[in-house]
Amino acid sequence: MRILVIEDDSTLGNALQEFLTQQGYAVDWLQDGGQAVETADGLDITPRPLHGARLETYHDHRMATFAAILGLRVPGVDVVDVATTAKTLPDFPGMWAAMLATADGRR
């Protein structure tokens, strides 16, 4: 089983990670993410602001579509091989260019 630990304090985070690993859990530790607050039925997570990055699509039209849509809201997103979206949306590269131009005008 995997457990997500969200903790800024490195001493506490290290202790939690060590303990949970000893108990046989795989631990993903998010040290500098957003804020997470436990609620009665789960977690209320407030993420950190997103920033631009070069996103590899691995020739997967779903990854390319996701990255392109993310790029409409996050400045600086560079999608590798957006043309792979032609598998499901032949006109997507042109549509995406037009959407980017519109999004850039509103930023």
ROBALUM-124718 format. One line per field, with one value per residue: y, z, x of N, C-alpha, C, O, CB in turn. Coordinates in nm, 2 decimals, always signed. Glycine has a CB too. Layout:
// ROBALUM-124718
nnorth: [Y | ...]
nup: [Z | ...]
neast: [X | ...]
canorth: [Y | ...]
caup: [Z | ...]
caeast: [X | ...]
cnorth: [Y | ...]
cup: [Z | ...]
ceast: [X | ...]
onorth: [Y | ...]
oup: [Z | ...]
oeast: [X | ...]
cbnorth: [Y | ...]
cbup: [Z | ...]
cbeast: [X | ...]
END
This chain:
// ROBALUM-124718
nnorth: [-0.12 | +0.23 | +0.53 | +0.87 | +1.13 | +1.45 | +1.70 | +1.97 | +2.00 | +1.88 | +1.71 | +1.58 | +1.48 | +1.30 | +1.12 | +1.02 | +0.90 | +0.71 | +0.55 | +0.45 | +0.32 | +0.12 | -0.02 | -0.14 | +0.01 | +0.18 | +0.50 | +0.82 | +1.14 | +1.46 | +1.75 | +2.03 | +2.12 | +2.23 | +2.31 | +2.09 | +1.99 | +1.80 | +1.67 | +1.58 | +1.38 | +1.33 | +1.49 | +1.83 | +1.99 | +2.24 | +2.34 | +2.44 | +2.73 | +2.67 | +2.63 | +2.71 | +2.46 | +2.22 | +1.98 | +1.64 | +1.43 | +1.18 | +1.06 | +1.02 | +1.08 | +1.16 | +1.25 | +1.47 | +1.63 | +1.68 | +1.83 | +2.04 | +2.17 | +2.24 | +2.42 | +2.64 | +2.78 | +2.80 | +2.99 | +2.95 | +2.68 | +2.42 | +2.21 | +1.90 | +1.77 | +1.83 | +1.77 | +1.51 | +1.48 | +1.47 | +1.22 | +1.18 | +1.43 | +1.58 | +1.85 | +1.97 | +2.09 | +2.34 | +2.45 | +2.47 | +2.65 | +2.88 | +2.90 | +2.95 | +3.20 | +3.35 | +3.31 | +3.42 | +3.68 | +3.75 | +3.73]
nup: [+0.00 | -0.07 | +0.08 | +0.12 | +0.24 | +0.36 | +0.46 | +0.59 | +0.77 | +0.81 | +1.01 | +1.13 | +0.90 | +0.80 | +1.02 | +1.00 | +0.74 | +0.78 | +0.98 | +0.86 | +0.64 | +0.76 | +0.85 | +0.63 | +0.43 | +0.11 | +0.07 | -0.03 | -0.02 | +0.02 | +0.04 | +0.00 | -0.09 | -0.15 | +0.08 | +0.31 | +0.48 | +0.72 | +0.69 | +0.80 | +0.62 | +0.46 | +0.28 | +0.25 | +0.00 | -0.08 | -0.35 | -0.44 | -0.64 | -0.99 | -1.23 | -1.53 | -1.76 | -1.95 | -2.11 | -2.17 | -2.40 | -2.48 | -2.72 | -2.69 | -2.74 | -2.54 | -2.33 | -2.46 | -2.51 | -2.25 | -2.15 | -2.33 | -2.27 | -2.00 | -2.05 | -2.14 | -1.91 | -1.76 | -1.77 | -1.98 | -2.04 | -2.23 | -2.48 | -2.58 | -2.89 | -2.97 | -3.19 | -3.19 | -3.10 | -3.32 | -3.36 | -3.24 | -3.25 | -3.53 | -3.60 | -3.38 | -3.32 | -3.46 | -3.34 | -3.08 | -3.10 | -3.17 | -2.93 | -2.75 | -2.83 | -2.77 | -2.49 | -2.42 | -2.47 | -2.26 | -2.03]
neast: [+0.08 | +0.05 | +0.13 | +0.06 | +0.24 | +0.22 | +0.41 | +0.59 | +0.78 | +1.10 | +1.22 | +1.00 | +0.88 | +1.08 | +1.09 | +0.83 | +0.83 | +1.04 | +0.93 | +0.69 | +0.79 | +0.93 | +0.71 | +0.63 | +0.51 | +0.49 | +0.61 | +0.52 | +0.64 | +0.55 | +0.70 | +0.71 | +0.47 | +0.14 | -0.12 | -0.27 | -0.56 | -0.71 | -1.04 | -1.37 | -1.45 | -1.23 | -0.96 | -0.89 | -0.74 | -0.52 | -0.35 | -0.01 | +0.07 | +0.07 | +0.34 | +0.51 | +0.64 | +0.83 | +0.65 | +0.65 | +0.50 | +0.51 | +0.43 | +0.16 | -0.17 | -0.36 | -0.21 | -0.09 | -0.32 | -0.41 | -0.18 | -0.18 | -0.43 | -0.38 | -0.18 | -0.33 | -0.40 | -0.17 | +0.10 | +0.39 | +0.40 | +0.52 | +0.45 | +0.55 | +0.54 | +0.26 | +0.11 | +0.05 | -0.21 | -0.37 | -0.46 | -0.71 | -0.83 | -0.81 | -0.78 | -0.67 | -0.41 | -0.41 | -0.64 | -0.55 | -0.34 | -0.49 | -0.64 | -0.44 | -0.35 | -0.57 | -0.59 | -0.34 | -0.39 | -0.56 | -0.41]
canorth: [+0.00 | +0.35 | +0.64 | +1.01 | +1.21 | +1.59 | +1.75 | +2.06 | +1.99 | +1.77 | +1.62 | +1.50 | +1.41 | +1.19 | +1.02 | +0.95 | +0.82 | +0.60 | +0.46 | +0.39 | +0.23 | +0.00 | -0.10 | -0.21 | +0.09 | +0.27 | +0.64 | +0.94 | +1.25 | +1.59 | +1.84 | +2.17 | +2.14 | +2.32 | +2.29 | +1.99 | +1.99 | +1.68 | +1.70 | +1.46 | +1.27 | +1.32 | +1.60 | +1.95 | +2.02 | +2.37 | +2.32 | +2.56 | +2.78 | +2.60 | +2.71 | +2.65 | +2.35 | +2.14 | +1.86 | +1.54 | +1.36 | +1.03 | +1.03 | +0.98 | +1.20 | +1.20 | +1.34 | +1.60 | +1.71 | +1.73 | +1.93 | +2.16 | +2.24 | +2.30 | +2.54 | +2.75 | +2.85 | +2.82 | +3.05 | +2.89 | +2.54 | +2.39 | +2.08 | +1.83 | +1.69 | +1.85 | +1.72 | +1.37 | +1.49 | +1.44 | +1.08 | +1.19 | +1.56 | +1.62 | +2.00 | +2.03 | +2.18 | +2.47 | +2.50 | +2.50 | +2.78 | +2.99 | +2.92 | +3.01 | +3.34 | +3.41 | +3.31 | +3.51 | +3.82 | +3.78 | +3.72]
caup: [+0.00 | -0.08 | +0.17 | +0.08 | +0.36 | +0.33 | +0.58 | +0.56 | +0.87 | +0.77 | +1.11 | +1.14 | +0.77 | +0.80 | +1.11 | +0.95 | +0.63 | +0.83 | +1.05 | +0.77 | +0.55 | +0.84 | +0.86 | +0.50 | +0.33 | +0.02 | +0.11 | -0.12 | +0.08 | -0.04 | +0.14 | -0.02 | -0.18 | -0.09 | +0.22 | +0.33 | +0.61 | +0.73 | +0.71 | +0.85 | +0.52 | +0.37 | +0.29 | +0.17 | -0.04 | -0.16 | -0.41 | -0.47 | -0.78 | -1.10 | -1.31 | -1.67 | -1.77 | -2.08 | -2.08 | -2.27 | -2.43 | -2.51 | -2.84 | -2.64 | -2.77 | -2.42 | -2.26 | -2.53 | -2.49 | -2.11 | -2.14 | -2.40 | -2.19 | -1.89 | -2.10 | -2.15 | -1.78 | -1.69 | -1.86 | -1.99 | -2.06 | -2.36 | -2.50 | -2.68 | -2.99 | -2.96 | -3.31 | -3.17 | -3.08 | -3.44 | -3.35 | -3.20 | -3.30 | -3.64 | -3.61 | -3.25 | -3.32 | -3.50 | -3.24 | -2.96 | -3.13 | -3.16 | -2.79 | -2.68 | -2.87 | -2.69 | -2.35 | -2.40 | -2.47 | -2.13 | -1.92]
caeast: [+0.00 | +0.12 | +0.08 | +0.10 | +0.27 | +0.23 | +0.47 | +0.70 | +0.89 | +1.19 | +1.24 | +0.88 | +0.87 | +1.18 | +1.04 | +0.71 | +0.87 | +1.11 | +0.84 | +0.59 | +0.86 | +0.96 | +0.59 | +0.60 | +0.44 | +0.56 | +0.58 | +0.54 | +0.65 | +0.54 | +0.76 | +0.69 | +0.35 | +0.04 | -0.17 | -0.37 | -0.63 | -0.80 | -1.18 | -1.44 | -1.46 | -1.11 | -0.87 | -0.91 | -0.60 | -0.50 | -0.22 | +0.07 | +0.05 | +0.14 | +0.44 | +0.54 | +0.74 | +0.83 | +0.58 | +0.67 | +0.37 | +0.55 | +0.35 | +0.02 | -0.26 | -0.42 | -0.11 | -0.08 | -0.44 | -0.40 | -0.08 | -0.23 | -0.53 | -0.31 | -0.11 | -0.41 | -0.41 | -0.04 | +0.20 | +0.52 | +0.39 | +0.57 | +0.40 | +0.63 | +0.46 | +0.11 | +0.05 | +0.00 | -0.35 | -0.44 | -0.52 | -0.85 | -0.88 | -0.72 | -0.76 | -0.64 | -0.29 | -0.46 | -0.73 | -0.47 | -0.27 | -0.59 | -0.68 | -0.33 | -0.35 | -0.68 | -0.55 | -0.23 | -0.45 | -0.63 | -0.31]
cnorth: [+0.12 | +0.45 | +0.77 | +1.08 | +1.35 | +1.66 | +1.84 | +2.04 | +1.86 | +1.67 | +1.53 | +1.42 | +1.28 | +1.08 | +0.94 | +0.85 | +0.69 | +0.49 | +0.38 | +0.29 | +0.10 | -0.09 | -0.16 | -0.12 | +0.16 | +0.41 | +0.74 | +1.06 | +1.38 | +1.69 | +1.98 | +2.20 | +2.24 | +2.29 | +2.18 | +1.99 | +1.87 | +1.73 | +1.57 | +1.34 | +1.26 | +1.43 | +1.71 | +2.00 | +2.15 | +2.36 | +2.45 | +2.61 | +2.69 | +2.69 | +2.63 | +2.54 | +2.29 | +2.01 | +1.76 | +1.46 | +1.21 | +0.98 | +0.98 | +1.10 | +1.24 | +1.29 | +1.47 | +1.69 | +1.77 | +1.85 | +2.06 | +2.24 | +2.31 | +2.43 | +2.66 | +2.84 | +2.87 | +2.87 | +2.97 | +2.74 | +2.51 | +2.24 | +2.01 | +1.75 | +1.71 | +1.79 | +1.58 | +1.37 | +1.46 | +1.30 | +1.09 | +1.32 | +1.61 | +1.77 | +2.06 | +2.12 | +2.32 | +2.53 | +2.55 | +2.63 | +2.90 | +3.01 | +2.99 | +3.16 | +3.42 | +3.42 | +3.41 | +3.66 | +3.85 | +3.78 | +3.86]
cup: [+0.00 | +0.02 | +0.13 | +0.22 | +0.31 | +0.46 | +0.54 | +0.65 | +0.84 | +0.88 | +1.13 | +1.01 | +0.76 | +0.90 | +1.06 | +0.83 | +0.68 | +0.90 | +0.95 | +0.68 | +0.63 | +0.86 | +0.73 | +0.40 | +0.24 | +0.05 | +0.00 | -0.02 | +0.00 | +0.06 | +0.13 | -0.11 | -0.12 | +0.05 | +0.22 | +0.47 | +0.61 | +0.76 | +0.77 | +0.75 | +0.43 | +0.39 | +0.20 | +0.13 | -0.12 | -0.22 | -0.42 | -0.61 | -0.88 | -1.17 | -1.44 | -1.66 | -1.91 | -2.05 | -2.20 | -2.28 | -2.46 | -2.63 | -2.80 | -2.65 | -2.64 | -2.33 | -2.32 | -2.51 | -2.35 | -2.10 | -2.21 | -2.33 | -2.07 | -1.93 | -2.13 | -2.03 | -1.71 | -1.79 | -1.86 | -2.01 | -2.21 | -2.38 | -2.61 | -2.77 | -2.97 | -3.08 | -3.29 | -3.13 | -3.20 | -3.45 | -3.32 | -3.24 | -3.41 | -3.64 | -3.48 | -3.25 | -3.36 | -3.40 | -3.12 | -2.98 | -3.12 | -3.01 | -2.72 | -2.71 | -2.79 | -2.55 | -2.32 | -2.39 | -2.34 | -2.02 | -1.88]
ceast: [+0.09 | +0.05 | +0.14 | +0.12 | +0.29 | +0.28 | +0.59 | +0.81 | +0.97 | +1.21 | +1.12 | +0.86 | +0.96 | +1.13 | +0.92 | +0.75 | +0.95 | +1.02 | +0.75 | +0.66 | +0.89 | +0.83 | +0.55 | +0.53 | +0.53 | +0.52 | +0.61 | +0.53 | +0.65 | +0.58 | +0.72 | +0.57 | +0.26 | +0.00 | -0.27 | -0.43 | -0.72 | -0.94 | -1.25 | -1.45 | -1.34 | -1.02 | -0.91 | -0.77 | -0.60 | -0.36 | -0.14 | +0.04 | +0.13 | +0.24 | +0.46 | +0.65 | +0.73 | +0.76 | +0.59 | +0.54 | +0.39 | +0.46 | +0.21 | -0.07 | -0.34 | -0.33 | -0.10 | -0.20 | -0.44 | -0.31 | -0.12 | -0.33 | -0.47 | -0.24 | -0.19 | -0.42 | -0.28 | +0.06 | +0.33 | +0.52 | +0.43 | +0.54 | +0.49 | +0.54 | +0.31 | +0.04 | +0.00 | -0.15 | -0.43 | -0.50 | -0.67 | -0.91 | -0.78 | -0.69 | -0.71 | -0.52 | -0.33 | -0.55 | -0.66 | -0.40 | -0.37 | -0.63 | -0.57 | -0.32 | -0.46 | -0.64 | -0.44 | -0.28 | -0.52 | -0.53 | -0.26]
onorth: [+0.13 | +0.46 | +0.78 | +1.10 | +1.38 | +1.68 | +1.80 | +2.06 | +1.75 | +1.55 | +1.40 | +1.30 | +1.18 | +0.96 | +0.82 | +0.74 | +0.58 | +0.37 | +0.26 | +0.19 | -0.01 | -0.21 | -0.23 | -0.17 | +0.19 | +0.44 | +0.74 | +1.08 | +1.40 | +1.72 | +2.06 | +2.29 | +2.33 | +2.24 | +2.18 | +1.99 | +1.85 | +1.82 | +1.47 | +1.23 | +1.20 | +1.46 | +1.70 | +2.05 | +2.16 | +2.37 | +2.56 | +2.53 | +2.66 | +2.81 | +2.51 | +2.54 | +2.31 | +1.93 | +1.79 | +1.42 | +1.14 | +0.86 | +0.90 | +1.20 | +1.36 | +1.39 | +1.58 | +1.81 | +1.88 | +1.95 | +2.17 | +2.36 | +2.42 | +2.52 | +2.77 | +2.96 | +2.96 | +2.80 | +2.91 | +2.67 | +2.58 | +2.15 | +2.07 | +1.66 | +1.61 | +1.76 | +1.53 | +1.26 | +1.44 | +1.28 | +1.02 | +1.33 | +1.69 | +1.80 | +2.18 | +2.22 | +2.42 | +2.65 | +2.65 | +2.72 | +3.00 | +3.13 | +3.07 | +3.24 | +3.53 | +3.52 | +3.47 | +3.74 | +3.97 | +3.81 | +3.87]
oup: [+0.06 | +0.03 | +0.10 | +0.29 | +0.22 | +0.55 | +0.47 | +0.61 | +0.85 | +0.85 | +1.13 | +1.02 | +0.72 | +0.86 | +1.07 | +0.83 | +0.63 | +0.87 | +0.97 | +0.64 | +0.58 | +0.88 | +0.72 | +0.29 | +0.27 | +0.06 | -0.05 | +0.04 | -0.08 | +0.16 | +0.22 | -0.19 | -0.05 | +0.13 | +0.13 | +0.57 | +0.52 | +0.84 | +0.78 | +0.79 | +0.32 | +0.51 | +0.10 | +0.22 | -0.22 | -0.15 | -0.41 | -0.69 | -0.85 | -1.17 | -1.45 | -1.57 | -1.98 | -1.97 | -2.31 | -2.18 | -2.45 | -2.62 | -2.87 | -2.59 | -2.63 | -2.28 | -2.26 | -2.49 | -2.33 | -2.04 | -2.16 | -2.32 | -2.03 | -1.86 | -2.14 | -2.03 | -1.63 | -1.89 | -1.76 | -2.01 | -2.30 | -2.31 | -2.72 | -2.71 | -2.96 | -3.07 | -3.37 | -3.14 | -3.19 | -3.53 | -3.38 | -3.26 | -3.38 | -3.69 | -3.47 | -3.18 | -3.30 | -3.37 | -3.06 | -2.89 | -3.06 | -2.97 | -2.63 | -2.62 | -2.74 | -2.48 | -2.22 | -2.32 | -2.31 | -1.91 | -1.79]
oeast: [+0.19 | -0.07 | +0.26 | +0.03 | +0.38 | +0.21 | +0.68 | +0.93 | +0.92 | +1.22 | +1.13 | +0.82 | +0.92 | +1.14 | +0.92 | +0.70 | +0.92 | +1.03 | +0.73 | +0.61 | +0.89 | +0.84 | +0.44 | +0.49 | +0.65 | +0.40 | +0.73 | +0.43 | +0.74 | +0.51 | +0.71 | +0.58 | +0.30 | +0.09 | -0.36 | -0.35 | -0.80 | -0.97 | -1.18 | -1.45 | -1.35 | -0.98 | -0.97 | -0.70 | -0.68 | -0.26 | -0.20 | -0.01 | +0.24 | +0.22 | +0.44 | +0.74 | +0.63 | +0.82 | +0.55 | +0.47 | +0.30 | +0.42 | +0.15 | -0.05 | -0.37 | -0.38 | -0.09 | -0.19 | -0.47 | -0.34 | -0.10 | -0.33 | -0.51 | -0.24 | -0.14 | -0.45 | -0.27 | +0.09 | +0.37 | +0.62 | +0.38 | +0.59 | +0.49 | +0.46 | +0.24 | -0.08 | -0.08 | -0.21 | -0.55 | -0.60 | -0.75 | -1.03 | -0.69 | -0.58 | -0.70 | -0.52 | -0.28 | -0.54 | -0.69 | -0.39 | -0.33 | -0.64 | -0.59 | -0.30 | -0.43 | -0.66 | -0.44 | -0.23 | -0.53 | -0.57 | -0.18]
cbnorth: [+0.00 | +0.41 | +0.61 | +1.08 | +1.16 | +1.65 | +1.64 | +2.21 | +1.98 | +1.83 | +1.69 | +1.60 | +1.50 | +1.24 | +1.09 | +1.05 | +0.90 | +0.64 | +0.54 | +0.50 | +0.30 | +0.05 | +0.00 | -0.33 | +0.20 | +0.23 | +0.67 | +0.95 | +1.24 | +1.62 | +1.82 | +2.23 | +2.00 | +2.31 | +2.42 | +1.85 | +2.13 | +1.59 | +1.75 | +1.50 | +1.28 | +1.33 | +1.55 | +2.07 | +1.90 | +2.49 | +2.27 | +2.53 | +2.93 | +2.53 | +2.73 | +2.76 | +2.24 | +2.13 | +1.89 | +1.44 | +1.42 | +0.95 | +0.92 | +0.93 | +1.15 | +1.07 | +1.27 | +1.57 | +1.62 | +1.62 | +1.88 | +2.12 | +2.14 | +2.20 | +2.50 | +2.71 | +2.77 | +2.68 | +3.19 | +2.91 | +2.48 | +2.41 | +2.07 | +1.74 | +1.55 | +2.00 | +1.73 | +1.31 | +1.63 | +1.45 | +1.00 | +1.18 | +1.66 | +1.58 | +2.07 | +1.91 | +2.13 | +2.46 | +2.39 | +2.39 | +2.77 | +2.95 | +2.78 | +2.95 | +3.36 | +3.34 | +3.16 | +3.50 | +3.83 | +3.68 | +3.63]
cbup: [+0.12 | -0.22 | +0.32 | -0.01 | +0.44 | +0.28 | +0.68 | +0.57 | +1.02 | +0.72 | +1.25 | +1.16 | +0.66 | +0.84 | +1.25 | +0.90 | +0.54 | +0.93 | +1.15 | +0.69 | +0.51 | +0.98 | +0.91 | +0.52 | +0.41 | -0.13 | +0.24 | -0.24 | +0.17 | -0.09 | +0.14 | -0.08 | -0.19 | -0.18 | +0.28 | +0.29 | +0.63 | +0.84 | +0.58 | +0.89 | +0.45 | +0.22 | +0.24 | +0.25 | -0.13 | -0.06 | -0.55 | -0.45 | -0.79 | -1.20 | -1.23 | -1.76 | -1.66 | -2.14 | -2.05 | -2.22 | -2.55 | -2.39 | -2.92 | -2.49 | -2.87 | -2.34 | -2.25 | -2.68 | -2.51 | -2.02 | -2.19 | -2.54 | -2.15 | -1.83 | -2.23 | -2.19 | -1.69 | -1.63 | -1.82 | -1.87 | -2.04 | -2.37 | -2.54 | -2.61 | -2.98 | -2.95 | -3.43 | -3.05 | -3.02 | -3.56 | -3.25 | -3.05 | -3.18 | -3.77 | -3.65 | -3.16 | -3.41 | -3.63 | -3.20 | -2.93 | -3.28 | -3.24 | -2.73 | -2.73 | -3.02 | -2.71 | -2.31 | -2.51 | -2.58 | -2.11 | -1.95]
cbeast: [-0.10 | +0.12 | +0.11 | +0.01 | +0.40 | +0.10 | +0.51 | +0.65 | +0.83 | +1.32 | +1.26 | +0.76 | +0.89 | +1.32 | +1.01 | +0.61 | +0.96 | +1.22 | +0.75 | +0.52 | +1.00 | +1.01 | +0.48 | +0.53 | +0.36 | +0.53 | +0.65 | +0.44 | +0.77 | +0.39 | +0.91 | +0.82 | +0.28 | -0.09 | -0.22 | -0.31 | -0.70 | -0.75 | -1.25 | -1.59 | -1.59 | -1.16 | -0.73 | -0.99 | -0.55 | -0.51 | -0.24 | +0.22 | +0.08 | +0.04 | +0.57 | +0.58 | +0.72 | +0.97 | +0.43 | +0.78 | +0.30 | +0.53 | +0.42 | +0.03 | -0.37 | -0.47 | +0.03 | -0.06 | -0.57 | -0.36 | +0.05 | -0.28 | -0.64 | -0.21 | -0.04 | -0.55 | -0.50 | +0.00 | +0.24 | +0.60 | +0.24 | +0.73 | +0.25 | +0.74 | +0.50 | +0.08 | +0.15 | +0.08 | -0.39 | -0.34 | -0.45 | -0.86 | -0.88 | -0.78 | -0.88 | -0.61 | -0.18 | -0.53 | -0.84 | -0.38 | -0.21 | -0.71 | -0.71 | -0.20 | -0.37 | -0.81 | -0.50 | -0.13 | -0.55 | -0.73 | -0.20]
END
